Amino acid sequence: QVQLQESGPGLVKPSQTLSLTCTVSGGSITDNYYYWHWIRQPPGKGLEWIGRIAYDGRIYYSPSLKSRTSISRDTSKNQFTLQLNSVTPEDTAVYYCTRQWESWGQGTQVTVSS
């Protein structure tokens, strides 16, 4: 059974870069034909899709966040990462990584505050 675990700083200052890593076990991020997503949930709001990286490395971003987002992967570590630049308090959320919206990490709280 695949397991996902998010990691990264819980507090980021405004204008800085948010960096999170998702470590995958029980499956490979290169397994056909899975897609690996980053999703967030701001306080009191619904889920917001950020982007995804496919089993073959293709990357897709939410149009609303594309200008500030970078997703990458390290196949040797079976990890994929999220970078969100120029953060504001509106980027405060619980951030999740997921495979196919079926298997989820537990989520990590990220607060943007000075």
C-alpha positions, -999 to 999 in steps of 0.1 A, spaced: 0 0 0 14 33 -10 21 59 17 29 96 13 44 119 38 48 157 35 77 175 51 89 211 53 89 242 74 57 251 92 63 288 91 73 309 62 78 347 60 59 368 35 77 372 1 98 341 8 96 306 -9 76 278 5 93 244 -1 77 211 7 87 175 0 65 145 -4 83 112 3 66 81 -12 69 45 1 52 13 -10 52 25 -46 74 43 -71 67 78 -85 76 64 -119 50 36 -118 28 37 -149 4 56 -151 1 75 -118 -1 112 -113 12 128 -81 -5 160 -69 -1 189 -45 -33 202 -30 -39 227 -3 -68 237 20 -68 272 34 -85 277 68 -123 276 64 -121 269 26 -122 240 3 -95 220 -14 -74 238 -40 -54 219 -66 -19 233 -70 -4 210 -96 8 175 -105 37 156 -118 31 125 -139 49 91 -138 69 102 -168 79 136 -154 53 158 -172 42 187 -150 9 206 -149 1 236 -128 -31 253 -117 -34 284 -139 -41 306 -109 -8 296 -92 14 287 -122 34 319 -121 46 312 -86 48 274 -86 75 248 -94 71 211 -90 99 187 -94 110 152 -85 139 131 -73 134 96 -86 165 83 -67 148 93 -34 112 86 -46 102 121 -37 85 150 -54 87 186 -43 67 218 -43 81 253 -44 57 283 -41 74 317 -45 66 351 -32 42 338 -6 16 359 12 -6 352 42 -33 340 17 -10 310 11 -15 298 47 -30 263 44 -27 227 51 -7 212 22 -13 177 10 4 154 -15 -16 127 -30 -15 100 -56 -44 102 -80 -65 119 -52 -68 84 -38 -39 80 -14 -31 110 7 -4 122 30 -15 134 64 -10 170 54 13 196 68 3 230 81 21 259 66 16 294 80 28 325 62 35 352 88 62 376 98 
